[in-house]
Amino acid sequence: MSLPTSAEVVVVGAGPVGMTAALGLHKHACPDVVVLDGQLTGENTSRALAVHAATLDTLADLDVADRVVGSGRKLSTTTVWTKGQPPISTTYFPPLGKYTKYPFILGIAQHVTEQILHDACSERGIHIHRPHKVVDLKPSDDPAFTDVILDNGHVIRTRCVVAANGSRTIIRQLCNVGWSDPTGELKSVSPNDEAEAANMVVADVTFKSPPPLKPDAINLVHTSSNALMCIYFPGDPYPDAVPSGTPVYRIATGVPRELGAPPSAPGTDYLQPLLDRYGPHVTVWSSRFRTHSAIADRFFAHVGETAGTGPVCFLGDAAHVHPPMGGQGMNLGIRDAAKLAPVLAEYVAAARAGTASQTALEAWAAQRRKRALEVINFVKDLQRRLWLSTDTKYVLGLIPYNPAWVQMSVLRVLSSFEWFQTKAAYTVSGLADS
């Protein structure tokens, strides 16, 4: 399909967040949407893994949740393992059934989620134009519209731009939107105990000897110097790389200071020392993460900060990024998009009638930025707890104690109560994001 020269809305980025925005606009009677993506094909690697209850509720509103759930694995708990101690179940999701139809975390490879959303877009006549990169935005002859300029020189005239094309989007710069860590970044060169948390590797692997971990849980293995997450994938997420029926696991772990920054796509040889008991047999996907956080200073802007020009809204990683602990990134972005859709559709309808006001869009942006800040603080706190020091410290220089042991002891007591497990599950689930 050839590129149009005009559209009511241009969505830049065709990942889960951008496609959710397009599906939401279609549902709310704003079908004149153009979706652009800079990649030739959709993503075929894993990245995000967890889909939370609040996100499934959102996808249910778009009539795609059942397909997503049918392709994933229901995870009922988060289990913490420490050497020589029985495992601790810190979250328990089934009691959330009184709040949601989906009282679990769904384990599903992101590329599978993307394919389901792509199929839904195709069924509803939403075409994704590839590969086309946005290189500039300018006010149109009518300043209520924006000219979206692509790398091939093509121009699309639109009322609204939705930036969902990742943390390196040029659109923030074009709109003079700032980008920074709201609370400060962990430094991998620092001599403190948070250094291991500053660099992480995430990989999808098979094991020579599958670990004796719970298949229906998010497993966190806490050691004296690191933390490891391990989740069992459902089905055959990599049919072209792994024989059918072979279990595939998602792992995530910190990188010790002495190893320095990890390679961009760590292989089995690099991962082996980090997993000295269960050696990876095949690494089918891997990546490194700098566990920083950042947030746009505004989620709603105008081209060149010119009042009265067409609105530009920021979603997903174009608006906020944070460490992968807790699996919040894609989930928060999808909910950003779903909450934007009715507001933006209403703006478009009013603009057609000549009665447009951007007040509701500004309110959406303020509310979503507040929520993103809450998530960043939650994830940073979780990150610090996972990498709490196991070194002996002293109270008043006299009384020795081990911070990690104290934390695990308190956690073991609290986790014996279902109310605590349920409260933790509710926090992770995103159900408060209503």
Secondary structure in CASP SS format (residue, H / E / C, confidence):
PFRMAT SS
TARGET T0000
AUTHOR 0000-0000-0000
METHOD secondary structure of the structure
MODEL  1
M C 1.00
S C 1.00
L C 1.00
P C 1.00
T C 1.00
S E 1.00
A E 1.00
E E 1.00
V E 1.00
V E 1.00
V E 1.00
V E 1.00
G C 1.00
A C 1.00
G C 1.00
P H 1.00
V H 1.00
G H 1.00
M H 1.00
T H 1.00
A H 1.00
A H 1.00
L H 1.00
G H 1.00
L H 1.00
H H 1.00
K H 1.00
H C 1.00
A C 1.00
C C 1.00
P C 1.00
D C 1.00
V E 1.00
V E 1.00
V E 1.00
L E 1.00
D C 1.00
G C 1.00
Q C 1.00
L C 1.00
T C 1.00
G C 1.00
E C 1.00
N C 1.00
T C 1.00
S C 1.00
R C 1.00
A C 1.00
L C 1.00
A E 1.00
V E 1.00
H C 1.00
A H 1.00
A H 1.00
T H 1.00
L H 1.00
D H 1.00
T H 1.00
L H 1.00
A H 1.00
D H 1.00
L C 1.00
D C 1.00
V C 1.00
A H 1.00
D H 1.00
R H 1.00
V H 1.00
V H 1.00
G H 1.00
S C 1.00
G C 1.00
R E 1.00
K E 1.00
L E 1.00
S C 1.00
T E 1.00
T E 1.00
T E 1.00
V E 1.00
W E 1.00
T E 1.00
K C 1.00
G C 1.00
Q C 1.00
P C 1.00
P C 1.00
I E 1.00
S E 1.00
T E 1.00
T E 1.00
Y E 1.00
F C 1.00
P H 1.00
P H 1.00
L H 1.00
G H 1.00
K H 1.00
Y C 1.00
T C 1.00
K C 1.00
Y C 1.00
P C 1.00
F C 1.00
I E 1.00
L E 1.00
G E 1.00
I C 1.00
A C 1.00
Q H 1.00
H H 1.00
V H 1.00
T H 1.00
E H 1.00
Q H 1.00
I H 1.00
L H 1.00
H H 1.00
D H 1.00
A H 1.00
C H 1.00
S H 1.00
E H 1.00
R C 1.00
G C 1.00
I C 1.00
H C 1.00
I E 1.00
H E 1.00
R C 1.00
P C 1.00
H C 1.00
K C 1.00
V E 1.00
V E 1.00
D E 1.00
L E 1.00
K E 1.00
P E 1.00
S C 1.00
D C 1.00
D C 1.00
P C 1.00
A C 1.00
F C 1.00
T E 1.00
D E 1.00
V E 1.00
I E 1.00
L E 1.00
D C 1.00
N C 1.00
G C 1.00
H C 1.00
V E 1.00
I E 1.00
R E 1.00
T E 1.00
R E 1.00
C E 1.00
V E 1.00
V E 1.00
A E 1.00
A C 1.00
N C 1.00
G C 1.00
S C 1.00
R C 1.00
T C 1.00
I C 1.00
I H 1.00
R H 1.00
Q H 1.00
L H 1.00
C C 1.00
N C 1.00
V C 1.00
G C 1.00
W E 1.00
S E 1.00
D C 1.00
P C 1.00
T C 1.00
G C 1.00
E C 1.00
L C 1.00
K C 1.00
S C 1.00
V C 1.00
S C 1.00
P C 1.00
N C 1.00
D C 1.00
E C 1.00
A H 1.00
E H 1.00
A H 1.00
A H 1.00
N E 1.00
M E 1.00
V E 1.00
V E 1.00
A E 1.00
D E 1.00
V E 1.00
T E 1.00
F E 1.00
K C 1.00
S C 1.00
P C 1.00
P C 1.00
P C 1.00
L C 1.00
K C 1.00
P C 1.00
D C 1.00
A E 1.00
I E 1.00
N E 1.00
L E 1.00
V E 1.00
H E 1.00
T C 1.00
S C 1.00
S C 1.00
N C 1.00
A E 1.00
L E 1.00
M E 1.00
C E 1.00
I E 1.00
Y E 1.00
F C 1.00
P C 1.00
G C 1.00
D C 1.00
P C 1.00
Y C 1.00
P C 1.00
D C 1.00
A C 1.00
V C 1.00
P C 1.00
S C 1.00
G C 1.00
T C 1.00
P C 1.00
V C 1.00
Y E 1.00
R E 1.00
I E 1.00
A E 1.00
T E 1.00
G E 1.00
V C 1.00
P C 1.00
R H 1.00
E H 1.00
L H 1.00
G C 1.00
A C 1.00
P C 1.00
P C 1.00
S C 1.00
A C 1.00
P C 1.00
G C 1.00
T H 1.00
D H 1.00
Y H 1.00
L H 1.00
Q H 1.00
P H 1.00
L H 1.00
L H 1.00
D C 1.00
R C 1.00
Y C 1.00
G C 1.00
P E 1.00
H E 1.00
V E 1.00
T E 1.00
V E 1.00
W E 1.00
S E 1.00
S E 1.00
R E 1.00
F E 1.00
R E 1.00
T C 1.00
H C 1.00
S C 1.00
A E 1.00
I E 1.00
A E 1.00
D C 1.00
R C 1.00
F C 1.00
F E 1.00
A E 1.00
H E 1.00
V H 1.00
G H 1.00
E H 1.00
T C 1.00
A C 1.00
G C 1.00
T C 1.00
G C 1.00
P E 1.00
V E 1.00
C E 1.00
F E 1.00
L C 1.00
G H 1.00
D H 1.00
A H 1.00
A C 1.00
H E 1.00
V E 1.00
H C 1.00
P C 1.00
P C 1.00
M C 1.00
G C 1.00
G C 1.00
Q C 1.00
G H 1.00
M H 1.00
N H 1.00
L H 1.00
G H 1.00
I H 1.00
R H 1.00
D H 1.00
A H 1.00
A H 1.00
K H 1.00
L H 1.00
A H 1.00
P H 1.00
V H 1.00
L H 1.00
A H 1.00
E H 1.00
Y H 1.00
V H 1.00
A H 1.00
A H 1.00
A H 1.00
R H 1.00
A C 1.00
G C 1.00
T C 1.00
A C 1.00
S C 1.00
Q C 1.00
T H 1.00
A H 1.00
L H 1.00
E H 1.00
A H 1.00
W H 1.00
A H 1.00
A H 1.00
Q H 1.00
R H 1.00
R H 1.00
K H 1.00
R H 1.00
A H 1.00
L H 1.00
E H 1.00
V H 1.00
I H 1.00
N H 1.00
F H 1.00
V H 1.00
K H 1.00
D H 1.00
L H 1.00
Q H 1.00
R H 1.00
R H 1.00
L H 1.00
W C 1.00
L C 1.00
S C 1.00
T C 1.00
D C 1.00
T C 1.00
K E 1.00
Y E 1.00
V E 1.00
L C 1.00
G C 1.00
L C 1.00
I E 1.00
P E 1.00
Y E 1.00
N C 1.00
P H 1.00
A H 1.00
W H 1.00
V H 1.00
Q H 1.00
M H 1.00
S H 1.00
V H 1.00
L H 1.00
R H 1.00
V H 1.00
L H 1.00
S C 1.00
S C 1.00
F C 1.00
E H 1.00
W H 1.00
F H 1.00
Q H 1.00
T H 1.00
K H 1.00
A H 1.00
A H 1.00
Y H 1.00
T H 1.00
V H 1.00
S H 1.00
G C 1.00
L C 1.00
A C 1.00
D C 1.00
S C 1.00
END
